[in-house]
Amino acid sequence: MRILSFIASVLLLLTSLSFLHGAEWTYSGSTGQDYWSNKYPYCAGPFQSPIDITSDLLRFSPTLRPIEVRNYKLSSKEQLTLRNDGHSLQLSLPPTMYVSGLPNQFTATQLHLHWASSNWPTGSEHLVDSRQFAAELHIVHYNSDKYPDINTAIDKSDGLAVLGVLIKIGDFNPVYEQILRFINGAKYKNFEVRVPGFNIRELLPARLDEFYRYDGSLTTPPCFPSVLWTVFRNHVTISHQQYLALATSLVASSVQDPEVNPLNNNFRKPQPIDSRVVLVSFKEGRGLHGILTVSPPFTRKRVVQQLLAGDLADLADEGLHQLLPSGSQTLQAGKKKDPMSRQSVTLAKPKQQTKNPSLWKKSQTNCYVGKLGMAENTLCYTSLEQSISHQLKQSHLGNELVETLKDTIYPELNLKSYLDCKSDLALSTIRRILCRHPTDEALELDRSLAKALVNHKKTSVATKHEGSRTKQGGLSSAVPQKPLRQYHPHPWLLPMEWED
């Protein structure tokens, strides 16, 4: 009865979202992921998932606790529903399952898989150092400490937690066979079959204390940035035959449809990093020598308090290095423009000032990303979208919903994630905080930031040159350097013209 009630609530949610945005989406074609934002604006917004978990993003966090799964061992008498929803193969989970070791208790709702095709087995959504795995398992949980069900939690900034398991082709996996042997019963879209319960824990890697942690989003529409991601460091394996069963047995279309569309390649491409870092619970292993330890929360809170309180002199003298965002060496100093951008904007002048004067004027009354506690409050994405959409319609600027949502929620998400140690503090967020101060004070710190940014760049280049030389018999040889990233860390934020 509980499962039927859960399915009914999910269907109700999907119905309401379809009413808000429009119904269908796919992974390719005219309704594919490149066009999701036409109906689902958050899909082009900040803090999206999946990402490429590269070594330069990693920060060791000694405070991360091992994931603890509770009641994952299900009785074979418990009946689960395996369903083809047209986008993935999804297995319902009972509400007795939950995980601890996170900021709140998160209750399980369902698991599903992402994969590629039979002749190209690279369908994981997350990449590790640009390496893509054959498939990926996601176990979805909602914050049951704060919300009564997934229906309520899905569009909240602290609503969901997902466990990600990377899957490689190798040895036969008897636990995954507990799902795959029923796959033909869910061949067509909306087909479902009953599956006896089994030990869900065995779908995960043996070690649950080694993982990557970051703030992200749903990887499918509506793409709400509401997910606390835990991607396990160690992969699991399935056999080639098991992978082929997954990649070739399912159809994305209904049985009544004249055209048969195979269900495969159901993975989203990696998304921009947006100043985020990836916390890791481990320090040993290949490529981890010299990994940075994340700065503690109290240090970050003090920096933001100084910005909010106006202790600009102290920051200018002592704390600027703590404000520099990741990838800051790619930002342009002086009067140079970012070659990847079509235009530039003057200092501390957001796009909304010129694009939407009425919204800009209204935002000036609270332009500074709230008080400190505001970053800890929950953002409700559906309500925010409806509110902004209403304002834009009144201003006859309804076609700017995507850009306005980006500009509105990025500083909020960045500040919250910064205080939680999972992001660097972006310059755009600093400017939003500073705009509550008198203009001359804000400009003073802005200039100091610009100088620190330039010095940081020079220091980084000098350090790299020094480290690139190895002395061999009095001679030195240069080691090839990894090229700097060529894209702006926040593609929608225009580069600044530093005025100093």
N, C-alpha and C positions, 0 to 999 in steps of 0.2 A: 504493500500500500504506500509506503514511504517513497519507494522508487517511482511509482506511478505519479505521485504528487510532485516529485522532483522533476520528472520529465515534462509534466504539464506546466510547471513554473518556467522551465527553460524555453518551452515552446511559446509561452506568453511573452517572455523577454524578447525572443527573436521576432515575434510579431510586432511588438512595439518599436523595436529598432528598425524593422523593415518599413514601418509607417513613417519613421523619422527620416530615414536616408534613402529608401528604395531597396529592392529586394536582392537581386542576384549579383554574385561576384564569382570570379574564377581565378585561376593562377596565370592564365595566358589569354591572349586575344583582346577583343575590345572591352571586356569586363575584367581583364587581368590586373595583376598587382601594380602595374604602372599607371592604372586608371582608378584604383580604389578610392583615392582622395576626392574624386568627383562626387561620390555619394557618401563617403566616410572621411570627413576632413581630418580626423586625428591620424589617419594613415600617412599623411605628409607632415605630421607634427613632430615635436621633439621627443626624445627618450624612447625611440622605437626599437623593436626587437625583430629578428635576431641580430647579433653582431659578430664580427670577427674578433675573437679573443686573442689579441696579439700580445707579445711579451712586454711591449712598452706601456700597456695599459695596466699591468698587474701591480697591485700593492698588497703586501702582506699585512693581515690584520690579526693580532694575537687574541682579539676578543671574540672571534667567530667560534661559535659552539658547533659540535658535530650535529648533523641532522639525526633526529630520533623519530622513527616511524612507529606509530601506535596502532594496534589492531589491524595490521596489514595482512595477517594470516587469516584468511577467510575459510569458513567451512564449505565443503563441497555441496552441502545442502542449501547454501545460499545461492540464489539465482541472480546472475548479472545479465544486463542487456548489452549485446554487441550490435552496434548500429552503423550502417553506412549513411552518413549525412550528406553525401555528395561531394564532400571536401576531404574527408578522412575516415578512418575506421576508429570508432569511439566505443569505449567500454564504460558503462556506468559503474559507480562505486558507492558503497553504503556510507551513510553519515557517521557510522561508528569509527571510521578510519580518520586519523589526523596526524599531523606532524608537530613536534615541538623542537626547541632549539632555535626558533625564530622570535622576532619581537612580540608576536602574539601566537595564539593557537590557531592553526589553519586546518579546516576540515576538508577532506577529500570529496570531490564530486565526480570526476571522470578522468580517464586517461585516453590518449589517442596517439597516433603515429604519423610521421612525415617520411616520405621516401621519394626516390627518383623513378627511373625506368629500368626495364629488364636489361638493356644493353649499356646503361650508364649508371652504375650504382653509387651515386654521390648525391644523396637527398637529405642529409642532415641540414637543419636550419642554422645552428650555430657552427662556426668554424673555429678551429684552434690553430693560431699562426698560419692562417689561410688554408688550412687543410680541412676538407669536407669529408664527412663520414658517409656511410651507406644510407643510414636512416637515423631517426631520432624519436625517442619516446618522451612524451610530456604527461606528467601527472598533475592535474589541476586541483588546487585547494583555494578555499575562500576564508577570509578572516572571521572566524566564528566568535571571537571575543567581542567584536564590534557590530557584526551584521547577522541577521537571522538566516540568510540564504545567499546563494550566489547571485540571484536576481538583484538583490540590493547591493551587493559588494562589487559587482563587475565594473561599474563605472566610477569607483572611488579610488583615490590615489594610493590608499593602503589596503585595497580590497582583496588582492589575489597573491598567491605564492605558487610558483610552478617549479617542479623538479624536472630537470632535463637530463636524459640519459643518451649518450652518443652510442650508436650501434655500428659495429664493424662486421664484415663478412668473415667468418671463420668456422669455429666448431658449432655443431648442432646444439640448439638451446631448447631443452625439454620444457622449460617454463614458458617461453614465448609460444611454444606449440600449443599451450593451453588456450591461447587466443586463435592462432592461425589455423588450427584444425577445424574451426567453425566458420571460416571465412566465406565459404561458398553460400552459407545461409544468409549472408548480407551482401550478396553480389551487386544488387542494384541500389540506387539512391532511395533512401527511406526504408529499405529492407532491414529487418532486425531479427536476431536469433537469441535464444536464451543460452547462457554459458554458466556452468557450475563454478562456484567460487574456488579460489586457489590462493597460494601464498604470493601476494602482490610484491612483498619485500624482495623475492628472488628475481624480479624483473630488474632490480637495481644492482649496481656494482657491489662487490663485497665490502669495500671501504666507503663509509658515508661521512668520514671526517675530512676528506680531501675534495674540495669543490671550488668553483668560481661563483662569485656573488655580485650581482649588479642590479640597478634599477632599470626596468624596461617596460615592455608593453605586451599586449596580445599580439600574436604574429598573424592573426587573421582579422578581417573587419569585425567590429568597428575600430580596432587598433587602439583602444584606450590604454594610456601609459599607467596601468594600474597593477603591474606585476613585479613582485620581488623574485628575481630569478636565482635559482641555484642549479648550476650545471656541473655535474660530477666530473672530476678530473679523469677517472678511469672509465673506459668504455666496456660494453658487453658485446658478445658475438651472437650472431645467428648464422646458420649455414646458407650456402648459396641457394639451395633448394627452398629454404624458408623465405629468403629474400624474394625469389622469383614468385612464390605464391602470393606474397604481399604486393608485388609490383604488377602482376598480370591478372589477378582474379577479380578485381573490383571494377565497377562501372560508375562513372560520375553522373550518368543520366538515369532517368526513371525507366522502368520497364516498358511504359507506354510510349516513350519517345522513339520516333523512327530512326534517329541518328544515335549510334552507340559511341559514347565518349569514354575511353578508358580513364580510370582514376589512378593517375600517377603524376610524378613531378609536382607534388603538392607541398612545396617548400618555398618560403619567402627568401628573397635575396638579402644579404647583410645590409644593415642600416647605418646611417652616420652615428658617430660616437657622441657628439654633443657635450664635450667636456667631461663625460663620465669616466670613471676608472673602474677597474674590476678588482674587487677584493678577493684574496685567496687565503685559504686556511692552512697552506703548506708553504715551506720555504726551501725544501730540498728537491733536487731533480734537475734535469737538463734545462739549460737556459735560464736558471733562476739565481745564478750567482750575482750577488749585488742587488737583488730585488729590494726596492724601497719599502719601508714600513710606513703605513699610512699615519698621518699626523693625528693626534688624539682629538676626540670630540670637544673637550674643554678648550683646546687651543682655537679650534674653528669657531666655537661659540664666542670666544673673546674677540676674535677678529670682527665678527658680524656686530657684536655689541658696540665695538669702537666705531664702526661705520654708522650705526644707527644713532649713537649718542653724540657723534660729531667729534670724536677724538682724532681728528685728522692729522694733527702734528705727530702724535705718537705713531700712527700708522706709517706716515711718510718716513719717519726716522727708523722704525724698527720692523714693521710688519709687512712691507710691500712684497717680499719674496713669498709670503704666504697667500698672496692674492693672485699671483701669476697663474693663468690657466694652463692646462696641458696643451701642447702643440702651439704655445705662444710664439715660438720662434718662426711660425709661418705667418704671423700677423705683420702687417707692414708698418714701419715707423716713418717719421718725417712726413712728406707729402705724397708718398708713393701710393699707388692704388693696387689692389689685389687683381692680378691679371685674370683670375678666374671669375671676377665679378664684372657685371656690365656697367656698374656705376658706383659712386662712393657717396658718403654723406658726411656733413660737417660734424664736428665734435659734439657728442652728447645730444644729438638731434634724432630721435627715433623716426622710423618711416611713417608711423601713424600720425605724426604731426602734420605731414603734408598730404598723406592719403586720406585721412579721416579726421578732420579738425574737431568735430564734435566729440568723438570718442577720446581724442587726445586731451581736449580740455577737461573732460570728465575725469580722465585718469590722473590728472595732475593733483587732484585732491588726495590721492592715495597712491602716489607713483612709486613708493619706495618698498615694494614687496612686503608690505605689512610690518607688524611688530615681530619680534623674535618668535613669539609663540605662534604666530600665524603660519609659519613654515611647518609647524607640527600639526596643524589642523588638516582636515581631510578636504581635498578638492573633489567636487562632484562633476564629472565631465559632461554628463548629459545636460544638467542644469546650466552649466557654463556655456555650452554650445547653444542652447536655446536662448539664453539671455543675450549673447553676442549676436546671434542671428537676428533677433528682434531689433536690436539697436542698429544693425547694418541695414535692415529693411527700411527703418525710419529715415536713415541717412541716404537711402537709395544706393547703397554700396554692398548689396547682398552677395556679389560675386567675389568679395574679399574675405569670405569666412575663413578659409584655410590660413591665410597670412595673419589675420587678426587673432585667431586662436593661438598660432605659434607665438606671436609677440606677447600675448597675454599670459600663457601658462609656462613659457620657458623659464622666466626668472623665478617663478614660484617653485617649479620642479627642481631647478638648479640649486636654489637656496636650501630646500629640504634635503636634497641628496648630498649637498656639501656638508651640512650639519651632521648627516648620517655617515660621513666619510666615504661616500661612494661617487663623489664628483669633485672636480676642481671648481673654484668659484670663477664663473665666467665674467669677462669685462662688462658684458651687457647687464648682468645682474648687479654688479658693483655700481654701474651708472644709475640703475633704477633706484638703488638704495640712496645714492648720493643726491638725487634730484630733490630730496626733501630739505637739503641744506641750502644756505645762501649760495648764490651762483659763484661768488668769488672763492669761497671755501671749497666747493665742489671742483672748480677748475684747478685750484691749487693741487689737490690730491690727484686729479686726473693727469696733470702735467708730471707729477712725481711718478705716477704709474707708468707713463710713457717713457720716462728716463730709465726707470727700473727695468722696463721691458727691453729697451735697447741694450742696457748693460748686461741683462740676463742673456740676451742673444749673443753678445760679444764674448761673454764668459763661456757659454756653451760651445761656441765655435773654437775658441782658444783651447778649451779642454779636449775637444775632439781632435784638433790638430796635434796636440801634445801626445795624446794617447794613440795616435795613428802611426807614430814612429817607433820603430824598434831598432835599438843599436846593435849592429853586427860588425865587430872589428873596426869600430870608429865610423862606420857608415850607417845611414838611416834609410829605411824604405817605408813608403807610405802604404798603409793598409786601406783597401777600398772601403769607402764609407757608405753606409746605408742611406739612400736618398731621403731627404725630408719629404713629408707628405705634401702633396701639391694642392690639396683642397682646404678650404676654410673650415675650421672646426664646427661652425654653425652656418650651413650654406645659406639659410634665409636671412642671416644677420649681415647687413652690409658692413664692409670694412670702414674703419674710422680714418679720417685725415687728422693726424696728430698735429695740434697747434701748440708749438712751444717756442 
